[in-house]
């Protein structure tokens, strides 16, 4: 079996406080209908070198925007075509990154919430990390 794989990363933020990276790539098997792609975000505290979860860096005044209900609302109101079987997240997302403005984005990979044709879903929460 012949397989093609490509991996790369993008630094989305490196401001001396946070280092946020997206690991991305795809795998394509010969004669498959299409490749399987992914994007995974990871954010580090530059001072400690430790990975940080988004729940630890949201501003207290923005906490209400990050409830499961409000994240689902953002998804359903997005420009993306979601899967007909998707009824909403049942757990808080874990795949996130910070953009150059320190805004929190959630990433949903292929088939998580949408059909393949919608691609990888990137939802900006419109709120900055502290």
Backbone as XML, in Angstrom:
<?xml version="1.0"?>
<chain id="A" units="angstrom">
  <residue number="1" name="UNK">
    <atom name="N" x="0.854" y="-1.175" z="0.000"/>
    <atom name="CA" x="0.000" y="0.000" z="0.000"/>
    <atom name="C" x="0.901" y="1.241" z="0.000"/>
  </residue>
  <residue number="2" name="UNK">
    <atom name="N" x="0.553" y="2.186" z="-0.822"/>
    <atom name="CA" x="1.295" y="3.439" z="-0.900"/>
    <atom name="C" x="0.580" y="4.499" z="-0.055"/>
  </residue>
  <residue number="3" name="UNK">
    <atom name="N" x="1.344" y="5.224" z="0.739"/>
    <atom name="CA" x="0.778" y="6.259" z="1.601"/>
    <atom name="C" x="1.623" y="7.517" z="1.468"/>
  </residue>
  <residue number="4" name="UNK">
    <atom name="N" x="0.948" y="8.656" z="1.432"/>
    <atom name="CA" x="1.616" y="9.948" z="1.432"/>
    <atom name="C" x="1.223" y="10.662" z="2.713"/>
  </residue>
  <residue number="5" name="UNK">
    <atom name="N" x="2.203" y="11.231" z="3.385"/>
    <atom name="CA" x="1.914" y="11.956" z="4.626"/>
    <atom name="C" x="2.695" y="13.254" z="4.626"/>
  </residue>
  <residue number="6" name="UNK">
    <atom name="N" x="2.045" y="14.296" z="5.096"/>
    <atom name="CA" x="2.712" y="15.589" z="5.226"/>
    <atom name="C" x="2.365" y="16.163" z="6.592"/>
  </residue>
  <residue number="7" name="UNK">
    <atom name="N" x="3.369" y="16.687" z="7.275"/>
    <atom name="CA" x="3.163" y="17.326" z="8.577"/>
    <atom name="C" x="3.899" y="18.661" z="8.589"/>
  </residue>
  <residue number="8" name="UNK">
    <atom name="N" x="3.325" y="19.616" z="9.259"/>
    <atom name="CA" x="3.981" y="20.912" z="9.431"/>
    <atom name="C" x="3.401" y="21.582" z="10.671"/>
  </residue>
  <residue number="9" name="UNK">
    <atom name="N" x="3.967" y="22.686" z="11.020"/>
    <atom name="CA" x="3.408" y="23.450" z="12.125"/>
    <atom name="C" x="3.473" y="24.934" z="11.805"/>
  </residue>
  <residue number="10" name="UNK">
    <atom name="N" x="2.583" y="25.671" z="12.472"/>
    <atom name="CA" x="2.510" y="27.116" z="12.313"/>
    <atom name="C" x="2.497" y="27.730" z="13.705"/>
  </residue>
  <residue number="11" name="UNK">
    <atom name="N" x="3.359" y="28.687" z="13.925"/>
    <atom name="CA" x="3.329" y="29.440" z="15.179"/>
    <atom name="C" x="2.286" y="30.533" z="14.999"/>
  </residue>
  <residue number="12" name="UNK">
    <atom name="N" x="1.208" y="30.483" z="15.778"/>
    <atom name="CA" x="0.136" y="31.466" z="15.628"/>
    <atom name="C" x="0.300" y="32.643" z="16.590"/>
  </residue>
  <residue number="13" name="UNK">
    <atom name="N" x="1.063" y="32.429" z="17.667"/>
    <atom name="CA" x="1.327" y="33.505" z="18.621"/>
    <atom name="C" x="2.610" y="33.192" z="19.370"/>
  </residue>
  <residue number="14" name="UNK">
    <atom name="N" x="3.478" y="34.202" z="19.474"/>
    <atom name="CA" x="4.671" y="34.109" z="20.311"/>
    <atom name="C" x="4.945" y="35.524" z="20.786"/>
  </residue>
  <residue number="15" name="UNK">
    <atom name="N" x="4.263" y="35.880" z="21.874"/>
    <atom name="CA" x="4.321" y="37.266" z="22.341"/>
    <atom name="C" x="5.095" y="37.439" z="23.648"/>
  </residue>
  <residue number="16" name="UNK">
    <atom name="N" x="5.863" y="36.448" z="24.046"/>
    <atom name="CA" x="6.618" y="36.527" z="25.292"/>
    <atom name="C" x="5.837" y="36.033" z="26.490"/>
  </residue>
  <residue number="17" name="UNK">
    <atom name="N" x="4.527" y="35.953" z="26.358"/>
    <atom name="CA" x="3.673" y="35.422" z="27.420"/>
    <atom name="C" x="3.188" y="34.020" z="27.046"/>
  </residue>
  <residue number="18" name="UNK">
    <atom name="N" x="2.687" y="33.879" z="25.818"/>
    <atom name="CA" x="2.200" y="32.601" z="25.317"/>
    <atom name="C" x="2.896" y="32.246" z="24.011"/>
  </residue>
  <residue number="19" name="UNK">
    <atom name="N" x="3.096" y="30.955" z="23.823"/>
    <atom name="CA" x="3.534" y="30.404" z="22.553"/>
    <atom name="C" x="2.440" y="29.440" z="22.128"/>
  </residue>
  <residue number="20" name="UNK">
    <atom name="N" x="1.782" y="29.742" z="21.016"/>
    <atom name="CA" x="0.686" y="28.917" z="20.528"/>
    <atom name="C" x="1.048" y="28.397" z="19.145"/>
  </residue>
  <residue number="21" name="UNK">
    <atom name="N" x="0.852" y="27.091" z="18.962"/>
    <atom name="CA" x="1.285" y="26.410" z="17.749"/>
    <atom name="C" x="0.139" y="25.540" z="17.226"/>
  </residue>
  <residue number="22" name="UNK">
    <atom name="N" x="0.020" y="25.466" z="15.909"/>
    <atom name="CA" x="-0.883" y="24.498" z="15.279"/>
    <atom name="C" x="-0.023" y="23.465" z="14.565"/>
  </residue>
  <residue number="23" name="UNK">
    <atom name="N" x="-0.202" y="22.199" z="14.958"/>
    <atom name="CA" x="0.397" y="21.051" z="14.275"/>
    <atom name="C" x="-0.642" y="20.613" z="13.253"/>
  </residue>
  <residue number="24" name="UNK">
    <atom name="N" x="-0.245" y="20.517" z="11.990"/>
    <atom name="CA" x="-1.219" y="20.194" z="10.957"/>
    <atom name="C" x="-0.624" y="19.247" z="9.933"/>
  </residue>
  <residue number="25" name="UNK">
    <atom name="N" x="-1.502" y="18.581" z="9.210"/>
    <atom name="CA" x="-1.013" y="17.689" z="8.173"/>
    <atom name="C" x="-2.120" y="16.863" z="7.572"/>
  </residue>
  <residue number="26" name="UNK">
    <atom name="N" x="-1.693" y="15.884" z="6.777"/>
    <atom name="CA" x="-2.662" y="14.972" z="6.168"/>
    <atom name="C" x="-1.982" y="13.638" z="5.878"/>
  </residue>
  <residue number="27" name="UNK">
    <atom name="N" x="-2.808" y="12.621" z="5.751"/>
    <atom name="CA" x="-2.380" y="11.296" z="5.314"/>
    <atom name="C" x="-3.280" y="10.911" z="4.148"/>
  </residue>
  <residue number="28" name="UNK">
    <atom name="N" x="-2.661" y="10.420" z="3.090"/>
    <atom name="CA" x="-3.429" y="9.977" z="1.933"/>
    <atom name="C" x="-2.969" y="8.578" z="1.549"/>
  </residue>
  <residue number="29" name="UNK">
    <atom name="N" x="-3.898" y="7.651" z="1.540"/>
    <atom name="CA" x="-3.612" y="6.290" z="1.107"/>
    <atom name="C" x="-3.967" y="6.158" z="-0.363"/>
  </residue>
  <residue number="30" name="UNK">
    <atom name="N" x="-3.091" y="5.496" z="-1.121"/>
    <atom name="CA" x="-3.310" y="5.287" z="-2.545"/>
    <atom name="C" x="-4.702" y="4.702" z="-2.791"/>
  </residue>
  <residue number="31" name="UNK">
    <atom name="N" x="-5.413" y="5.273" z="-3.709"/>
    <atom name="CA" x="-6.760" y="4.878" z="-4.129"/>
    <atom name="C" x="-7.859" y="5.252" z="-3.137"/>
  </residue>
  <residue number="32" name="UNK">
    <atom name="N" x="-7.517" y="5.998" z="-2.100"/>
    <atom name="CA" x="-8.551" y="6.483" z="-1.174"/>
    <atom name="C" x="-9.332" y="7.602" z="-1.857"/>
  </residue>
  <residue number="33" name="UNK">
    <atom name="N" x="-10.526" y="7.846" z="-1.392"/>
    <atom name="CA" x="-11.364" y="8.900" z="-1.972"/>
    <atom name="C" x="-10.771" y="10.289" z="-1.726"/>
  </residue>
  <residue number="34" name="UNK">
    <atom name="N" x="-10.149" y="10.475" z="-0.572"/>
    <atom name="CA" x="-9.567" y="11.769" z="-0.222"/>
    <atom name="C" x="-8.618" y="11.589" z="0.958"/>
  </residue>
  <residue number="35" name="UNK">
    <atom name="N" x="-7.751" y="12.578" z="1.195"/>
    <atom name="CA" x="-6.852" y="12.474" z="2.342"/>
    <atom name="C" x="-7.597" y="12.734" z="3.654"/>
  </residue>
  <residue number="36" name="UNK">
    <atom name="N" x="-7.000" y="12.312" z="4.745"/>
    <atom name="CA" x="-7.481" y="12.643" z="6.081"/>
    <atom name="C" x="-6.557" y="13.723" z="6.629"/>
  </residue>
  <residue number="37" name="UNK">
    <atom name="N" x="-7.128" y="14.863" z="6.948"/>
    <atom name="CA" x="-6.344" y="16.002" z="7.423"/>
    <atom name="C" x="-6.612" y="16.263" z="8.889"/>
  </residue>
  <residue number="38" name="UNK">
    <atom name="N" x="-5.691" y="16.980" z="9.523"/>
    <atom name="CA" x="-5.878" y="17.347" z="10.926"/>
    <atom name="C" x="-5.183" y="18.658" z="11.239"/>
  </residue>
  <residue number="39" name="UNK">
    <atom name="N" x="-5.659" y="19.294" z="12.295"/>
    <atom name="CA" x="-5.020" y="20.448" z="12.905"/>
    <atom name="C" x="-5.194" y="20.294" z="14.411"/>
  </residue>
  <residue number="40" name="UNK">
    <atom name="N" x="-4.108" y="20.425" z="15.133"/>
    <atom name="CA" x="-4.153" y="20.343" z="16.592"/>
    <atom name="C" x="-3.412" y="21.533" z="17.168"/>
  </residue>
  <residue number="41" name="UNK">
    <atom name="N" x="-4.094" y="22.277" z="18.020"/>
    <atom name="CA" x="-3.486" y="23.433" z="18.650"/>
    <atom name="C" x="-2.883" y="23.075" z="19.992"/>
  </residue>
  <residue number="42" name="UNK">
    <atom name="N" x="-1.817" y="23.761" z="20.336"/>
    <atom name="CA" x="-1.201" y="23.619" z="21.656"/>
    <atom name="C" x="-0.650" y="24.990" z="22.056"/>
  </residue>
  <residue number="43" name="UNK">
    <atom name="N" x="-0.837" y="25.340" z="23.321"/>
    <atom name="CA" x="-0.398" y="26.633" z="23.819"/>
    <atom name="C" x="0.432" y="26.430" z="25.080"/>
  </residue>
  <residue number="44" name="UNK">
    <atom name="N" x="1.540" y="27.150" z="25.141"/>
    <atom name="CA" x="2.450" y="27.065" z="26.279"/>
    <atom name="C" x="2.570" y="28.413" z="26.972"/>
  </residue>
  <residue number="45" name="UNK">
    <atom name="N" x="2.777" y="28.376" z="28.275"/>
    <atom name="CA" x="3.137" y="29.557" z="29.054"/>
    <atom name="C" x="4.643" y="29.714" z="28.880"/>
  </residue>
  <residue number="46" name="UNK">
    <atom name="N" x="5.079" y="30.814" z="28.293"/>
    <atom name="CA" x="6.490" y="31.004" z="27.985"/>
    <atom name="C" x="7.341" y="31.040" z="29.267"/>
  </residue>
  <residue number="47" name="UNK">
    <atom name="N" x="6.816" y="31.635" z="30.316"/>
    <atom name="CA" x="7.572" y="31.752" z="31.569"/>
    <atom name="C" x="7.857" y="30.392" z="32.206"/>
  </residue>
  <residue number="48" name="UNK">
    <atom name="N" x="6.858" y="29.517" z="32.227"/>
    <atom name="CA" x="7.024" y="28.213" z="32.886"/>
    <atom name="C" x="7.386" y="27.097" z="31.904"/>
  </residue>
  <residue number="49" name="UNK">
    <atom name="N" x="7.088" y="27.289" z="30.623"/>
    <atom name="CA" x="7.317" y="26.249" z="29.634"/>
    <atom name="C" x="6.246" y="25.173" z="29.643"/>
  </residue>
  <residue number="50" name="UNK">
    <atom name="N" x="5.238" y="25.331" z="30.495"/>
    <atom name="CA" x="4.185" y="24.322" z="30.618"/>
    <atom name="C" x="3.032" y="24.602" z="29.664"/>
  </residue>
  <residue number="51" name="UNK">
    <atom name="N" x="2.411" y="23.517" z="29.237"/>
    <atom name="CA" x="1.216" y="23.611" z="28.393"/>
    <atom name="C" x="0.071" y="24.178" z="29.223"/>
  </residue>
  <residue number="52" name="UNK">
    <atom name="N" x="-0.729" y="25.050" z="28.608"/>
    <atom name="CA" x="-1.872" y="25.628" z="29.318"/>
    <atom name="C" x="-3.172" y="25.255" z="28.616"/>
  </residue>
  <residue number="53" name="UNK">
    <atom name="N" x="-4.173" y="24.959" z="29.394"/>
    <atom name="CA" x="-5.511" y="24.678" z="28.876"/>
    <atom name="C" x="-6.254" y="26.006" z="28.755"/>
  </residue>
  <residue number="54" name="UNK">
    <atom name="N" x="-7.206" y="26.081" z="27.848"/>
    <atom name="CA" x="-7.905" y="27.346" z="27.628"/>
    <atom name="C" x="-8.662" y="27.802" z="28.859"/>
  </residue>
  <residue number="55" name="UNK">
    <atom name="N" x="-9.139" y="26.850" z="29.672"/>
    <atom name="CA" x="-9.889" y="27.218" z="30.873"/>
    <atom name="C" x="-9.028" y="28.018" z="31.866"/>
  </residue>
  <residue number="56" name="UNK">
    <atom name="N" x="-7.715" y="27.824" z="31.780"/>
    <atom name="CA" x="-6.805" y="28.512" z="32.704"/>
    <atom name="C" x="-6.422" y="29.913" z="32.244"/>
  </residue>
  <residue number="57" name="UNK">
    <atom name="N" x="-6.771" y="30.272" z="31.010"/>
    <atom name="CA" x="-6.337" y="31.582" z="30.508"/>
    <atom name="C" x="-7.487" y="32.492" z="30.081"/>
  </residue>
  <residue number="58" name="UNK">
    <atom name="N" x="-8.725" y="32.030" z="30.276"/>
    <atom name="CA" x="-9.829" y="32.938" z="29.938"/>
    <atom name="C" x="-9.955" y="33.998" z="31.038"/>
  </residue>
  <residue number="59" name="UNK">
    <atom name="N" x="-10.377" y="35.151" z="30.636"/>
    <atom name="CA" x="-10.589" y="36.234" z="31.606"/>
    <atom name="C" x="-11.881" y="35.959" z="32.364"/>
  </residue>
  <residue number="60" name="UNK">
    <atom name="N" x="-11.899" y="36.223" z="33.662"/>
    <atom name="CA" x="-13.100" y="35.951" z="34.464"/>
    <atom name="C" x="-14.369" y="36.581" z="33.878"/>
  </residue>
  <residue number="61" name="UNK">
    <atom name="N" x="-14.240" y="37.764" z="33.316"/>
    <atom name="CA" x="-15.415" y="38.443" z="32.760"/>
    <atom name="C" x="-15.930" y="37.770" z="31.479"/>
  </residue>
  <residue number="62" name="UNK">
    <atom name="N" x="-15.132" y="36.879" z="30.896"/>
    <atom name="CA" x="-15.540" y="36.181" z="29.672"/>
    <atom name="C" x="-16.009" y="34.751" z="29.928"/>
  </residue>
  <residue number="63" name="UNK">
    <atom name="N" x="-16.015" y="34.311" z="31.163"/>
    <atom name="CA" x="-16.326" y="32.907" z="31.489"/>
    <atom name="C" x="-17.674" y="32.462" z="30.927"/>
  </residue>
  <residue number="64" name="UNK">
    <atom name="N" x="-18.660" y="33.326" z="30.928"/>
    <atom name="CA" x="-19.985" y="32.946" z="30.429"/>
    <atom name="C" x="-19.976" y="32.611" z="28.939"/>
  </residue>
  <residue number="65" name="UNK">
    <atom name="N" x="-19.056" y="33.202" z="28.194"/>
    <atom name="CA" x="-18.966" y="32.927" z="26.754"/>
    <atom name="C" x="-18.441" y="31.519" z="26.481"/>
  </residue>
  <residue number="66" name="UNK">
    <atom name="N" x="-17.833" y="30.903" z="27.482"/>
    <atom name="CA" x="-17.183" y="29.604" z="27.288"/>
    <atom name="C" x="-17.941" y="28.445" z="27.933"/>
  </residue>
  <residue number="67" name="UNK">
    <atom name="N" x="-19.223" y="28.623" z="28.145"/>
    <atom name="CA" x="-20.033" y="27.496" z="28.622"/>
    <atom name="C" x="-20.304" y="26.569" z="27.440"/>
  </residue>
  <residue number="68" name="UNK">
    <atom name="N" x="-20.647" y="25.335" z="27.715"/>
    <atom name="CA" x="-20.955" y="24.384" z="26.662"/>
    <atom name="C" x="-22.088" y="24.910" z="25.775"/>
  </residue>
  <residue number="69" name="UNK">
    <atom name="N" x="-23.098" y="25.488" z="26.404"/>
    <atom name="CA" x="-24.233" y="26.029" z="25.655"/>
    <atom name="C" x="-23.792" y="27.138" z="24.698"/>
  </residue>
  <residue number="70" name="UNK">
    <atom name="N" x="-22.959" y="28.055" z="25.163"/>
    <atom name="CA" x="-22.540" y="29.172" z="24.317"/>
    <atom name="C" x="-21.552" y="28.754" z="23.230"/>
  </residue>
  <residue number="71" name="UNK">
    <atom name="N" x="-20.721" y="27.764" z="23.502"/>
    <atom name="CA" x="-19.824" y="27.248" z="22.460"/>
    <atom name="C" x="-20.641" y="26.559" z="21.376"/>
  </residue>
  <residue number="72" name="UNK">
    <atom name="N" x="-21.645" y="25.796" z="21.778"/>
    <atom name="CA" x="-22.543" y="25.165" z="20.795"/>
    <atom name="C" x="-23.262" y="26.218" z="19.962"/>
  </residue>
  <residue number="73" name="UNK">
    <atom name="N" x="-23.713" y="27.284" z="20.595"/>
    <atom name="CA" x="-24.382" y="28.362" z="19.864"/>
    <atom name="C" x="-23.450" y="28.941" z="18.811"/>
  </residue>
  <residue number="74" name="UNK">
    <atom name="N" x="-22.180" y="29.170" z="19.171"/>
    <atom name="CA" x="-21.197" y="29.682" z="18.210"/>
    <atom name="C" x="-21.066" y="28.732" z="17.018"/>
  </residue>
  <residue number="75" name="UNK">
    <atom name="N" x="-21.022" y="27.446" z="17.303"/>
    <atom name="CA" x="-20.911" y="26.448" z="16.235"/>
    <atom name="C" x="-22.129" y="26.486" z="15.310"/>
  </residue>
  <residue number="76" name="UNK">
    <atom name="N" x="-23.310" y="26.453" z="15.902"/>
    <atom name="CA" x="-24.527" y="26.404" z="15.098"/>
    <atom name="C" x="-24.762" y="27.696" z="14.316"/>
  </residue>
  <residue number="77" name="UNK">
    <atom name="N" x="-24.231" y="28.812" z="14.791"/>
    <atom name="CA" x="-24.408" y="30.092" z="14.101"/>
    <atom name="C" x="-23.254" y="30.399" z="13.148"/>
  </residue>
  <residue number="78" name="UNK">
    <atom name="N" x="-22.296" y="29.491" z="13.042"/>
    <atom name="CA" x="-21.133" y="29.735" z="12.183"/>
    <atom name="C" x="-21.513" y="29.588" z="10.708"/>
  </residue>
  <residue number="79" name="UNK">
    <atom name="N" x="-20.576" y="29.940" z="9.865"/>
    <atom name="CA" x="-20.771" y="29.858" z="8.413"/>
    <atom name="C" x="-20.655" y="28.429" z="7.891"/>
  </residue>
  <residue number="80" name="UNK">
    <atom name="N" x="-20.237" y="27.515" z="8.737"/>
    <atom name="CA" x="-19.976" y="26.141" z="8.303"/>
    <atom name="C" x="-21.255" y="25.312" z="8.213"/>
  </residue>
  <residue number="81" name="UNK">
    <atom name="N" x="-21.250" y="24.372" z="7.270"/>
    <atom name="CA" x="-22.340" y="23.399" z="7.168"/>
    <atom name="C" x="-21.995" y="22.268" z="8.122"/>
  </residue>
  <residue number="82" name="UNK">
    <atom name="N" x="-22.803" y="22.093" z="9.160"/>
    <atom name="CA" x="-22.549" y="21.042" z="10.146"/>
    <atom name="C" x="-23.258" y="19.765" z="9.731"/>
  </residue>
  <residue number="83" name="UNK">
    <atom name="N" x="-22.834" y="18.656" z="10.302"/>
    <atom name="CA" x="-23.448" y="17.365" z="9.981"/>
    <atom name="C" x="-24.882" y="17.318" z="10.473"/>
  </residue>
  <residue number="84" name="UNK">
    <atom name="N" x="-25.727" y="16.651" z="9.721"/>
    <atom name="CA" x="-27.134" y="16.526" z="10.119"/>
    <atom name="C" x="-27.274" y="15.693" z="11.392"/>
  </residue>
  <residue number="85" name="UNK">
    <atom name="N" x="-26.308" y="14.838" z="11.679"/>
    <atom name="CA" x="-26.357" y="14.018" z="12.893"/>
    <atom name="C" x="-25.763" y="14.728" z="14.106"/>
  </residue>
  <residue number="86" name="UNK">
    <atom name="N" x="-25.151" y="15.901" z="13.896"/>
    <atom name="CA" x="-24.537" y="16.634" z="15.004"/>
    <atom name="C" x="-25.602" y="17.417" z="15.761"/>
  </residue>
  <residue number="87" name="UNK">
    <atom name="N" x="-25.771" y="17.062" z="17.032"/>
    <atom name="CA" x="-26.773" y="17.726" z="17.872"/>
    <atom name="C" x="-26.154" y="18.663" z="18.892"/>
  </residue>
  <residue number="88" name="UNK">
    <atom name="N" x="-24.866" y="18.881" z="18.787"/>
    <atom name="CA" x="-24.174" y="19.754" z="19.726"/>
    <atom name="C" x="-23.113" y="18.986" z="20.499"/>
  </residue>
  <residue number="89" name="UNK">
    <atom name="N" x="-22.142" y="19.727" z="20.979"/>
    <atom name="CA" x="-21.088" y="19.120" z="21.789"/>
    <atom name="C" x="-21.678" y="18.649" z="23.108"/>
  </residue>
  <residue number="90" name="UNK">
    <atom name="N" x="-21.158" y="17.568" z="23.629"/>
    <atom name="CA" x="-21.589" y="17.069" z="24.943"/>
    <atom name="C" x="-20.497" y="17.268" z="25.990"/>
  </residue>
  <residue number="91" name="UNK">
    <atom name="N" x="-19.325" y="17.711" z="25.543"/>
    <atom name="CA" x="-18.212" y="18.015" z="26.450"/>
    <atom name="C" x="-17.492" y="19.246" z="25.907"/>
  </residue>
  <residue number="92" name="UNK">
    <atom name="N" x="-16.855" y="19.970" z="26.780"/>
    <atom name="CA" x="-16.118" y="21.154" z="26.357"/>
    <atom name="C" x="-14.976" y="20.746" z="25.423"/>
  </residue>
  <residue number="93" name="UNK">
    <atom name="N" x="-14.716" y="21.547" z="24.405"/>
    <atom name="CA" x="-13.630" y="21.218" z="23.473"/>
    <atom name="C" x="-12.262" y="21.354" z="24.138"/>
  </residue>
  <residue number="94" name="UNK">
    <atom name="N" x="-11.293" y="20.648" z="23.596"/>
    <atom name="CA" x="-9.930" y="20.719" z="24.130"/>
    <atom name="C" x="-8.930" y="21.213" z="23.091"/>
  </residue>
  <residue number="95" name="UNK">
    <atom name="N" x="-9.287" y="21.153" z="21.817"/>
    <atom name="CA" x="-8.382" y="21.518" z="20.736"/>
    <atom name="C" x="-8.525" y="23.018" z="20.469"/>
  </residue>
  <residue number="96" name="UNK">
    <atom name="N" x="-7.510" y="23.783" z="20.859"/>
    <atom name="CA" x="-7.592" y="25.236" z="20.706"/>
    <atom name="C" x="-6.215" y="25.824" z="20.416"/>
  </residue>
  <residue number="97" name="UNK">
    <atom name="N" x="-6.236" y="27.071" z="19.992"/>
    <atom name="CA" x="-5.005" y="27.849" z="19.834"/>
    <atom name="C" x="-5.332" y="29.318" z="20.040"/>
  </residue>
  <residue number="98" name="UNK">
    <atom name="N" x="-4.297" y="30.132" z="20.151"/>
    <atom name="CA" x="-4.438" y="31.587" z="20.249"/>
    <atom name="C" x="-3.910" y="32.202" z="18.964"/>
  </residue>
  <residue number="99" name="UNK">
    <atom name="N" x="-4.646" y="33.167" z="18.409"/>
    <atom name="CA" x="-4.166" y="33.839" z="17.202"/>
    <atom name="C" x="-3.248" y="34.998" z="17.584"/>
  </residue>
  <residue number="100" name="UNK">
    <atom name="N" x="-2.780" y="35.757" z="16.587"/>
    <atom name="CA" x="-1.809" y="36.830" z="16.835"/>
    <atom name="C" x="-2.344" y="37.923" z="17.752"/>
  </residue>
  <residue number="101" name="UNK">
    <atom name="N" x="-3.666" y="38.008" z="17.895"/>
    <atom name="CA" x="-4.269" y="38.992" z="18.795"/>
    <atom name="C" x="-4.594" y="38.405" z="20.169"/>
  </residue>
  <residue number="102" name="UNK">
    <atom name="N" x="-4.168" y="37.153" z="20.391"/>
    <atom name="CA" x="-4.397" y="36.433" z="21.638"/>
    <atom name="C" x="-5.851" y="35.984" z="21.790"/>
  </residue>
  <residue number="103" name="UNK">
    <atom name="N" x="-6.595" y="35.948" z="20.673"/>
    <atom name="CA" x="-7.981" y="35.497" z="20.674"/>
    <atom name="C" x="-8.022" y="33.973" z="20.673"/>
  </residue>
  <residue number="104" name="UNK">
    <atom name="N" x="-8.927" y="33.399" z="21.454"/>
    <atom name="CA" x="-9.054" y="31.949" z="21.575"/>
    <atom name="C" x="-9.896" y="31.402" z="20.411"/>
  </residue>
  <residue number="105" name="UNK">
    <atom name="N" x="-9.368" y="30.358" z="19.759"/>
    <atom name="CA" x="-10.049" y="29.657" z="18.671"/>
    <atom name="C" x="-10.162" y="28.184" z="19.027"/>
  </residue>
  <residue number="106" name="UNK">
    <atom name="N" x="-11.286" y="27.576" z="18.712"/>
    <atom name="CA" x="-11.446" y="26.137" z="18.843"/>
    <atom name="C" x="-11.359" y="25.516" z="17.455"/>
  </residue>
  <residue number="107" name="UNK">
    <atom name="N" x="-10.714" y="24.361" z="17.377"/>
    <atom name="CA" x="-10.572" y="23.630" z="16.125"/>
    <atom name="C" x="-11.341" y="22.320" z="16.240"/>
  </residue>
  <residue number="108" name="UNK">
    <atom name="N" x="-12.104" y="22.011" z="15.199"/>
    <atom name="CA" x="-12.833" y="20.743" z="15.113"/>
    <atom name="C" x="-12.387" y="20.063" z="13.828"/>
  </residue>
  <residue number="109" name="UNK">
    <atom name="N" x="-11.774" y="18.913" z="13.959"/>
    <atom name="CA" x="-11.232" y="18.208" z="12.808"/>
    <atom name="C" x="-12.331" y="17.548" z="11.991"/>
  </residue>
  <residue number="110" name="UNK">
    <atom name="N" x="-11.941" y="17.029" z="10.837"/>
    <atom name="CA" x="-12.888" y="16.424" z="9.909"/>
    <atom name="C" x="-13.765" y="15.388" z="10.608"/>
  </residue>
  <residue number="111" name="UNK">
    <atom name="N" x="-15.024" y="15.463" z="10.316"/>
    <atom name="CA" x="-16.061" y="14.546" z="10.810"/>
    <atom name="C" x="-16.429" y="14.740" z="12.282"/>
  </residue>
  <residue number="112" name="UNK">
    <atom name="N" x="-15.740" y="15.609" z="13.023"/>
    <atom name="CA" x="-16.106" y="15.812" z="14.433"/>
    <atom name="C" x="-17.487" y="16.441" z="14.561"/>
  </residue>
  <residue number="113" name="UNK">
    <atom name="N" x="-17.733" y="17.483" z="13.777"/>
    <atom name="CA" x="-19.009" y="18.191" z="13.862"/>
    <atom name="C" x="-19.618" y="18.463" z="12.491"/>
  </residue>
  <residue number="114" name="UNK">
    <atom name="N" x="-18.868" y="18.148" z="11.447"/>
    <atom name="CA" x="-19.300" y="18.505" z="10.095"/>
    <atom name="C" x="-18.858" y="17.437" z="9.103"/>
  </residue>
  <residue number="115" name="UNK">
    <atom name="N" x="-19.480" y="17.416" z="7.921"/>
    <atom name="CA" x="-19.043" y="16.468" z="6.895"/>
    <atom name="C" x="-17.663" y="16.851" z="6.364"/>
  </residue>
  <residue number="116" name="UNK">
    <atom name="N" x="-17.042" y="15.902" z="5.685"/>
    <atom name="CA" x="-15.710" y="16.126" z="5.113"/>
    <atom name="C" x="-15.675" y="17.389" z="4.259"/>
  </residue>
  <residue number="117" name="UNK">
    <atom name="N" x="-16.736" y="17.616" z="3.501"/>
    <atom name="CA" x="-16.775" y="18.749" z="2.577"/>
    <atom name="C" x="-16.675" y="20.107" z="3.271"/>
  </residue>
  <residue number="118" name="UNK">
    <atom name="N" x="-16.979" y="20.170" z="4.560"/>
    <atom name="CA" x="-16.858" y="21.432" z="5.304"/>
    <atom name="C" x="-15.430" y="21.715" z="5.732"/>
  </residue>
  <residue number="119" name="UNK">
    <atom name="N" x="-14.578" y="20.696" z="5.656"/>
    <atom name="CA" x="-13.182" y="20.883" z="6.047"/>
    <atom name="C" x="-13.019" y="20.934" z="7.560"/>
  </residue>
  <residue number="120" name="UNK">
    <atom name="N" x="-11.882" y="21.433" z="7.957"/>
    <atom name="CA" x="-11.583" y="21.590" z="9.377"/>
    <atom name="C" x="-12.243" y="22.887" z="9.840"/>
  </residue>
  <residue number="121" name="UNK">
    <atom name="N" x="-12.962" y="22.808" z="10.941"/>
    <atom name="CA" x="-13.738" y="23.945" z="11.439"/>
    <atom name="C" x="-12.913" y="24.732" z="12.462"/>
  </residue>
  <residue number="122" name="UNK">
    <atom name="N" x="-12.811" y="26.031" z="12.252"/>
    <atom name="CA" x="-12.071" y="26.932" z="13.143"/>
    <atom name="C" x="-13.057" y="27.987" z="13.637"/>
  </residue>
  <residue number="123" name="UNK">
    <atom name="N" x="-13.350" y="27.945" z="14.923"/>
    <atom name="CA" x="-14.319" y="28.882" z="15.508"/>
    <atom name="C" x="-13.602" y="29.871" z="16.415"/>
  </residue>
  <residue number="124" name="UNK">
    <atom name="N" x="-13.628" y="31.136" z="16.037"/>
    <atom name="CA" x="-13.086" y="32.180" z="16.898"/>
    <atom name="C" x="-14.120" y="32.502" z="17.959"/>
  </residue>
  <residue number="125" name="UNK">
    <atom name="N" x="-13.696" y="32.491" z="19.202"/>
    <atom name="CA" x="-14.612" y="32.828" z="20.279"/>
    <atom name="C" x="-14.739" y="34.331" z="20.464"/>
  </residue>
  <residue number="126" name="UNK">
    <atom name="N" x="-13.893" y="35.094" z="19.797"/>
    <atom name="CA" x="-13.988" y="36.553" z="19.892"/>
    <atom name="C" x="-13.570" y="37.098" z="21.244"/>
  </residue>
  <residue number="127" name="UNK">
    <atom name="N" x="-12.916" y="36.293" z="22.049"/>
    <atom name="CA" x="-12.462" y="36.697" z="23.390"/>
    <atom name="C" x="-10.970" y="36.419" z="23.509"/>
  </residue>
  <residue number="128" name="UNK">
    <atom name="N" x="-10.270" y="37.347" z="24.138"/>
    <atom name="CA" x="-8.825" y="37.225" z="24.291"/>
    <atom name="C" x="-8.452" y="36.524" z="25.590"/>
  </residue>
  <residue number="129" name="UNK">
    <atom name="N" x="-7.314" y="35.839" z="25.535"/>
    <atom name="CA" x="-6.752" y="35.246" z="26.744"/>
    <atom name="C" x="-6.228" y="36.356" z="27.650"/>
  </residue>
  <residue number="130" name="UNK">
    <atom name="N" x="-6.152" y="36.063" z="28.946"/>
    <atom name="CA" x="-5.629" y="37.089" z="29.862"/>
    <atom name="C" x="-4.164" y="37.335" z="29.633"/>
  </residue>
</chain>
